């Protein structure tokens, strides 16, 4: 009985894994931006984090990361089927784009 429930739950989670990944990323970015720690202790940024612009930026970061994950997953899927051979230069370009997007979001 327990094995059936666990299997059914895992199948439901796997079915919505991209949506769950998006919400986990959104929560992760929002929590990382919620506070910082200095010598006096943690400082919570409640007002700054509850502004609509901040929420939109966190949403955009999570959305772009999810889209990037989907693109890389599709490229890997194409590469594994061997229908189109993707060489190391493409993977290097993907890595450079990822680093560039991180640097863009940090500045």
JOKA-V305350 format. One record per residue. RES is the residue in one small letter. OMEGA is omega in degrees with one decimal (NA if undefined). D_LAST is the distance of its C-alpha to the last C-alpha in whole Angstrom. Layout:
{{RES	OMEGA	D_LAST} {RES	OMEGA	D_LAST}}
This chain:
{{x	-178.7	52} {x	179.2	49} {x	178.5	48} {x	-179.5	48} {x	179.3	46} {x	179.3	43} {x	179.8	44} {x	178.5	43} {x	179.2	40} {x	176.7	39} {x	178.6	39} {x	178.3	38} {x	-179.1	35} {x	-179.4	35} {x	-177.6	35} {x	-172.9	32} {x	179.9	30} {x	178.2	27} {x	177.8	27} {x	178.1	27} {x	178.4	24} {x	-178.0	22} {x	176.5	23} {x	177.2	23} {x	180.0	19} {x	178.1	19} {x	-179.5	21} {x	179.9	19} {x	-179.6	15} {x	179.0	17} {x	177.8	19} {x	-179.5	16} {x	-175.1	14} {x	-177.1	18} {x	169.9	18} {x	-175.5	17} {x	172.4	20} {x	-176.6	21} {x	-180.0	25} {x	-178.7	26} {x	-177.9	25} {x	176.6	23} {x	-178.5	21} {x	-177.1	21} {x	-175.3	19} {x	-175.7	22} {x	-179.5	21} {x	-177.3	18} {x	-178.7	18} {x	177.7	21} {x	-178.7	20} {x	179.9	20} {x	178.8	16} {x	178.6	15} {x	178.3	18} {x	179.4	17} {x	177.8	13} {x	177.0	15} {x	-179.5	17} {x	178.2	15} {x	179.4	13} {x	179.7	17} {x	179.0	18} {x	178.1	16} {x	178.2	17} {x	177.9	20} {x	177.9	21} {x	177.4	19} {x	179.3	22} {x	179.3	25} {x	179.4	24} {x	177.6	24} {x	178.2	27} {x	178.4	29} {x	178.1	28} {x	178.2	30} {x	177.6	33} {x	-179.2	34} {x	-178.6	34} {x	177.7	36} {x	178.9	38} {x	175.9	39} {x	174.9	39} {x	-179.4	36} {x	178.7	35} {x	-176.1	32} {x	-175.2	31} {x	-179.6	29} {x	177.6	27} {x	178.5	26} {x	176.3	25} {x	178.1	23} {x	176.9	21} {x	179.0	20} {x	178.6	19} {x	177.2	16} {x	177.6	15} {x	178.3	14} {x	178.4	12} {x	179.2	11} {x	176.7	10} {x	178.6	9} {x	177.5	6} {x	-178.8	5} {x	179.9	6} {x	-178.3	4} {x	NA	0}}
